[in-house]
Amino acid sequence: MVPKMGEHVKKVIVFDGKARIGEVMGGLTNIQFRPEDFSSPIAMQMAFSRIYEGVIKALEEGPKKRYVAEVKMTDSLGNQVVIGVDLGESPPPFSKSEVKARVTVELFEEEGED
């Protein structure tokens, strides 16, 4: 089906998965290794320096607890996908630490894009 002029086309895909609810210290969420940190010994040293600075900054600012969900799902090609969702500073209204998750992906074109 070819869209008519001015018609918006979109495709919506829904994935079901599982989420694990947990707590993290707010200032520590940016302290993480990235794939490129393992590309060379120099990159690893730079990563350790970045992480060390992040830890020191988090300790200076004091603890801030945040709730997060680690959402795991399988994509259309069979790959395991993991995303993090910030749930805020208040405890989420779930009675269990493991819940079901539904991820919606919406594909569309914006007007004026080439």
N, C-alpha and C positions, 0 to 999 in steps of 0.2 A: 504494500500500500504506500503510495507516494503522497506525502502531505501537501495540502493546498497552500497557497501563499497566505502567510499570517497564522497558519495553524501550528500549534506547539505539539511536538511529539516527545513522548517520554516512555521509558521502559522501567518498570519497577520489578525488582527481584527481592525475594524475602528468603533469608537463611535462618534456620533454627539452630540453636547451640546451647551452651551451658555457661553460667557465670559463677565465679567464686567471689564472694564479698569479703573484703578484708580492710584492714587499717594500714595507713602509711603515715609517716611523719611528713607533714607538708613541705618542709624545706628540703627533704631528701628525694623528692620525686624527680628532680632533674639530674640526680646522681646515678648515671648508668653508663654501661659500656655500649658502644655502637659497633657495628661490623667493621667499619674502617679503622677502629682503634687497634685491631689485630693485624693490620696490614704490614707493619714493620716494628722493629724495636723502638724506634723514635716515636712512632704514633702511639705505642703503648705507654711510653714515658709521659707523653703529652696528656694522655687520658688519665693517668694516675695523678698528674698535677691538677687537672681540671676537677677530678673527683675530690681530691684533698681540699682544694679551695671551696668546693661546694659543701663539704662536711663542716669545715671551719665556719663558713657563713651560716649554715643551719644551726650550729651550736650557739653562735652569737645571738641569733634571732630568737632562740628558744623553741621549744616543741609546739607544733601545731598539728593536731591529729586530723586526718582527712580519711574519709571512707572512699574506697574504690571498688570497682568490679573488674575482674579479669575475665573477659568474654572470649570463649573459644568456640569456633565454628569451622565447618569444612566448606570451602568455596566450590564453585561449579566444576573446577578441574580436579577436585580431590585433595587440594592442599589445605593443611591445617592453618588457620588464621587466628591470631590472638590480638585483641585490642584492649586497651584500658579505658575505663569510663570513670570520670571523677564524679562521685555522688555527693560531695560537699562535706561540711563539718558535722552535720547532724547524723545520727545513726539512721540507716535506711529502714523502712518499715517492713523488713522481712524477718520471719521467725527462724529461718535457716541460713547458713552461710553459703549454701549452694542452691542456686535457682536456675530456672530456664531463662533463655535469652532469645530474642527475635531481633535480627538485624535486617533493616530495609535499605536497599541500595536503589537510588533513583538516578537513571541516566537521562540527560536531556541536553538540548542545545539552547544556548542563549541567543537572543536576537542580536545581530550585528557582529557575531563571531565568524571568523573565516578559518 
